[in-house]
Amino acid sequence: MSNIVPVLFGARWYPPVNILDKKRVRQIRGPAEAVHYMRANFKFAGPALSRAVSVCFAALRLEAESDTAKMFFLAAYESEIQARKSH
């Protein structure tokens, strides 16, 4: 038998995360958008990115709080900014 895993793709952050992306402000509204943004735009893999993606997926599966995923996303974003500055 297979198990059905509930997934909350519509999970949203209130307020959303606003980030400066190529001279424009971009809103990341939830864990699904955060995963998409990290995979498409982050250039440096590292533990912060790995943890953020894992926690965002956990939030989508209702195994972690959405706000926890938001904090991990922010930490990964900060790590990405620091990595870009040092390269």
Z-matrix of the N, CA and C atoms (Angstrom, degrees):
N
C 1 1.447
C 2 1.520 1 109.99
N 3 1.273 2 114.98 1 147.09
C 4 1.460 3 119.23 2 177.13
C 5 1.522 4 109.39 3 -104.15
N 6 1.313 5 114.85 4 152.09
C 7 1.458 6 120.96 5 177.78
C 8 1.514 7 109.82 6 -97.01
N 9 1.296 8 115.42 7 145.01
C 10 1.456 9 120.72 8 174.55
C 11 1.517 10 107.45 9 -95.37
N 12 1.309 11 115.62 10 124.22
C 13 1.460 12 121.18 11 -179.68
C 14 1.523 13 107.96 12 -104.13
N 15 1.338 14 116.77 13 115.86
C 16 1.470 15 117.99 14 178.00
C 17 1.524 16 110.97 15 -68.07
N 18 1.309 17 116.00 16 138.10
C 19 1.463 18 121.54 17 179.73
C 20 1.525 19 108.13 18 -129.89
N 21 1.319 20 115.71 19 130.99
C 22 1.462 21 121.37 20 -178.05
C 23 1.529 22 109.06 21 -106.91
N 24 1.342 23 116.55 22 78.02
C 25 1.461 24 120.39 23 -179.27
C 26 1.520 25 112.32 24 -64.02
N 27 1.324 26 117.06 25 -23.23
C 28 1.459 27 121.20 26 -178.21
C 29 1.520 28 114.20 27 -87.24
N 30 1.335 29 117.72 28 10.97
C 31 1.471 30 120.23 29 179.50
C 32 1.526 31 109.08 30 -58.61
N 33 1.313 32 116.22 31 133.29
C 34 1.468 33 121.47 32 -176.97
C 35 1.516 34 110.93 33 -128.62
N 36 1.321 35 114.41 34 150.12
C 37 1.461 36 121.58 35 175.62
C 38 1.517 37 108.76 36 -101.23
N 39 1.313 38 115.59 37 133.26
C 40 1.468 39 121.47 38 175.62
C 41 1.509 40 108.40 39 -125.33
N 42 1.302 41 119.32 40 114.14
C 43 1.463 42 126.22 41 -3.26
C 44 1.526 43 110.53 42 -77.29
N 45 1.329 44 117.40 43 160.87
C 46 1.463 45 120.12 44 176.41
C 47 1.524 46 110.57 45 -69.28
N 48 1.321 47 115.85 46 167.11
C 49 1.463 48 121.75 47 176.16
C 50 1.525 49 107.54 48 -87.17
N 51 1.311 50 116.88 49 127.18
C 52 1.466 51 122.17 50 175.92
C 53 1.516 52 108.47 51 -104.47
N 54 1.324 53 116.82 52 124.04
C 55 1.459 54 120.79 53 179.59
C 56 1.524 55 109.46 54 -128.84
N 57 1.322 56 114.69 55 151.63
C 58 1.456 57 120.56 56 176.63
C 59 1.520 58 107.69 57 -86.74
N 60 1.316 59 116.04 58 118.59
C 61 1.457 60 122.15 59 -176.18
C 62 1.524 61 108.62 60 -130.17
N 63 1.329 62 115.59 61 107.45
C 64 1.465 63 121.14 62 179.14
C 65 1.526 64 111.88 63 53.79
N 66 1.317 65 115.40 64 51.87
C 67 1.466 66 124.00 65 175.62
C 68 1.527 67 114.24 66 67.01
N 69 1.321 68 116.74 67 21.27
C 70 1.460 69 119.80 68 172.96
C 71 1.528 70 108.07 69 -140.34
N 72 1.300 71 115.80 70 155.46
C 73 1.459 72 120.46 71 178.59
C 74 1.522 73 108.76 72 -86.80
N 75 1.313 74 114.68 73 130.53
C 76 1.459 75 120.36 74 179.00
C 77 1.519 76 108.45 75 -119.95
N 78 1.308 77 116.43 76 137.81
C 79 1.457 78 121.01 77 177.48
C 80 1.518 79 109.83 78 -99.75
N 81 1.328 80 115.08 79 131.30
C 82 1.457 81 122.20 80 172.05
C 83 1.525 82 104.67 81 -107.14
N 84 1.308 83 116.82 82 115.73
C 85 1.463 84 121.01 83 -168.64
C 86 1.522 85 115.37 84 -97.71
N 87 1.328 86 118.13 85 -6.96
C 88 1.459 87 118.82 86 -179.37
C 89 1.516 88 111.94 87 -178.95
N 90 1.333 89 116.71 88 179.56
C 91 1.466 90 121.04 89 -176.44
C 92 1.528 91 114.26 90 -59.60
N 93 1.328 92 118.34 91 -38.77
C 94 1.470 93 119.97 92 -179.73
C 95 1.524 94 110.76 93 -64.44
N 96 1.331 95 117.01 94 -44.45
C 97 1.467 96 120.50 95 177.52
C 98 1.525 97 110.60 96 -65.33
N 99 1.319 98 116.85 97 -35.01
C 100 1.465 99 120.47 98 179.82
C 101 1.525 100 110.77 99 -64.42
N 102 1.329 101 117.06 100 -44.95
C 103 1.470 102 120.39 101 178.43
C 104 1.521 103 109.76 102 -61.36
N 105 1.312 104 116.91 103 -45.93
C 106 1.464 105 120.61 104 179.37
C 107 1.528 106 110.46 105 -59.92
N 108 1.325 107 117.03 106 -45.89
C 109 1.464 108 120.99 107 -178.82
C 110 1.531 109 110.91 108 -62.92
N 111 1.333 110 116.83 109 -45.90
C 112 1.468 111 119.44 110 -178.60
C 113 1.523 112 110.96 111 -62.64
N 114 1.308 113 117.35 112 -44.27
C 115 1.471 114 120.38 113 -178.49
C 116 1.525 115 112.13 114 -67.48
N 117 1.299 116 117.40 115 -32.26
C 118 1.464 117 120.85 116 -177.50
C 119 1.525 118 113.43 117 -86.07
N 120 1.336 119 117.87 118 -27.66
C 121 1.459 120 119.67 119 -168.91
C 122 1.521 121 116.52 120 -120.72
N 123 1.311 122 118.56 121 -19.40
C 124 1.460 123 119.21 122 -178.68
C 125 1.523 124 109.02 123 -78.36
N 126 1.328 125 115.97 124 135.11
C 127 1.461 126 121.26 125 -178.31
C 128 1.520 127 112.59 126 -100.76
N 129 1.334 128 117.35 127 -19.69
C 130 1.457 129 121.59 128 -173.88
C 131 1.525 130 110.29 129 -117.63
N 132 1.323 131 115.29 130 115.91
C 133 1.462 132 119.80 131 175.92
C 134 1.521 133 108.20 132 -80.22
N 135 1.283 134 116.33 133 145.74
C 136 1.451 135 120.99 134 178.82
C 137 1.510 136 109.61 135 -172.10
N 138 1.317 137 116.37 136 179.34
C 139 1.463 138 119.39 137 -177.37
C 140 1.526 139 113.61 138 -62.26
N 141 1.325 140 118.09 139 -35.59
C 142 1.471 141 119.90 140 -179.49
C 143 1.528 142 110.44 141 -64.94
N 144 1.320 143 116.81 142 -42.04
C 145 1.467 144 120.89 143 178.38
C 146 1.526 145 110.51 144 -64.67
N 147 1.314 146 116.37 145 -46.77
C 148 1.461 147 121.02 146 -179.36
C 149 1.526 148 111.44 147 -59.08
N 150 1.325 149 116.16 148 -45.98
C 151 1.467 150 120.15 149 179.47
C 152 1.526 151 110.95 150 -64.67
N 153 1.318 152 116.96 151 -42.46
C 154 1.469 153 120.36 152 -178.59
C 155 1.525 154 111.24 153 -62.21
N 156 1.315 155 117.05 154 -44.93
C 157 1.465 156 120.20 155 178.99
C 158 1.528 157 109.85 156 -62.45
N 159 1.327 158 116.75 157 -43.99
C 160 1.469 159 120.40 158 179.77
C 161 1.521 160 112.06 159 -61.59
N 162 1.326 161 116.59 160 -45.25
C 163 1.468 162 120.05 161 -178.45
C 164 1.528 163 110.81 162 -69.89
N 165 1.326 164 117.84 163 -36.13
C 166 1.469 165 119.85 164 176.57
C 167 1.527 166 110.65 165 -63.59
N 168 1.336 167 117.32 166 -42.85
C 169 1.463 168 119.49 167 176.56
C 170 1.527 169 110.83 168 -64.08
N 171 1.327 170 116.84 169 -38.77
C 172 1.468 171 120.28 170 177.33
C 173 1.527 172 110.63 171 -62.03
N 174 1.317 173 117.17 172 -39.38
C 175 1.468 174 120.45 173 177.68
C 176 1.527 175 110.89 174 -64.65
N 177 1.313 176 116.83 175 -38.25
C 178 1.466 177 120.08 176 178.06
C 179 1.528 178 111.61 177 -66.15
N 180 1.345 179 116.07 178 -30.89
C 181 1.471 180 120.92 179 177.77
C 182 1.530 181 112.03 180 -87.86
N 183 1.335 182 116.52 181 6.56
C 184 1.465 183 123.18 182 -179.46
C 185 1.527 184 112.31 183 65.03
N 186 1.334 185 117.02 184 27.40
C 187 1.459 186 122.29 185 178.63
C 188 1.520 187 111.81 186 -101.35
N 189 1.316 188 117.55 187 -6.05
C 190 1.468 189 123.46 188 178.01
C 191 1.523 190 107.66 189 -145.97
N 192 1.308 191 115.21 190 156.18
C 193 1.463 192 120.37 191 178.07
C 194 1.529 193 110.20 192 -71.42
N 195 1.297 194 115.94 193 142.57
C 196 1.459 195 121.07 194 178.53
C 197 1.529 196 111.59 195 -60.32
N 198 1.333 197 117.00 196 -39.51
C 199 1.469 198 120.24 197 179.44
C 200 1.526 199 112.19 198 -66.55
N 201 1.334 200 117.21 199 -30.01
C 202 1.465 201 120.70 200 175.32
C 203 1.522 202 109.44 201 -66.30
N 204 1.326 203 116.55 202 -42.54
C 205 1.465 204 120.91 203 177.29
C 206 1.522 205 110.51 204 -61.17
N 207 1.314 206 116.50 205 -37.51
C 208 1.468 207 121.19 206 178.62
C 209 1.525 208 110.67 207 -61.60
N 210 1.330 209 116.88 208 -43.85
C 211 1.471 210 120.04 209 179.73
C 212 1.528 211 111.17 210 -65.33
N 213 1.328 212 117.25 211 -38.86
C 214 1.462 213 119.93 212 178.04
C 215 1.528 214 110.86 213 -67.97
N 216 1.331 215 117.37 214 -37.42
C 217 1.461 216 120.39 215 175.81
C 218 1.524 217 110.54 216 -61.68
N 219 1.323 218 116.78 217 -45.71
C 220 1.468 219 120.38 218 179.57
C 221 1.528 220 111.33 219 -61.47
N 222 1.321 221 117.27 220 -39.45
C 223 1.467 222 120.88 221 177.92
C 224 1.529 223 110.58 222 -65.19
N 225 1.324 224 117.02 223 -41.19
C 226 1.465 225 120.53 224 178.56
C 227 1.522 226 110.88 225 -66.44
N 228 1.325 227 116.86 226 -38.89
C 229 1.462 228 120.81 227 178.13
C 230 1.527 229 110.21 228 -63.17
N 231 1.316 230 116.86 229 -44.44
C 232 1.470 231 121.01 230 177.67
C 233 1.529 232 110.63 231 -61.72
N 234 1.317 233 117.35 232 -41.82
C 235 1.464 234 121.37 233 177.73
C 236 1.527 235 110.89 234 -62.24
N 237 1.315 236 117.07 235 -40.39
C 238 1.471 237 121.74 236 177.97
C 239 1.526 238 110.67 237 -63.54
N 240 1.323 239 117.18 238 -43.33
C 241 1.471 240 121.10 239 178.74
C 242 1.527 241 110.16 240 -61.19
N 243 1.328 242 116.80 241 -45.26
C 244 1.467 243 120.68 242 179.99
C 245 1.531 244 111.20 243 -64.01
N 246 1.327 245 117.42 244 -40.79
C 247 1.467 246 120.85 245 179.25
C 248 1.526 247 110.97 246 -63.93
N 249 1.311 248 117.17 247 -39.54
C 250 1.469 249 120.33 248 178.84
C 251 1.522 250 111.35 249 -66.31
N 252 1.321 251 117.13 250 -37.00
C 253 1.467 252 120.46 251 179.57
C 254 1.523 253 111.88 252 -66.93
N 255 1.319 254 116.98 253 -32.00
C 256 1.462 255 119.81 254 -176.24
C 257 1.527 256 113.17 255 -89.33
N 258 1.332 257 117.15 256 -3.62
C 259 1.479 258 119.64 257 178.65
C 260 1.498 259 111.75 258 -111.45
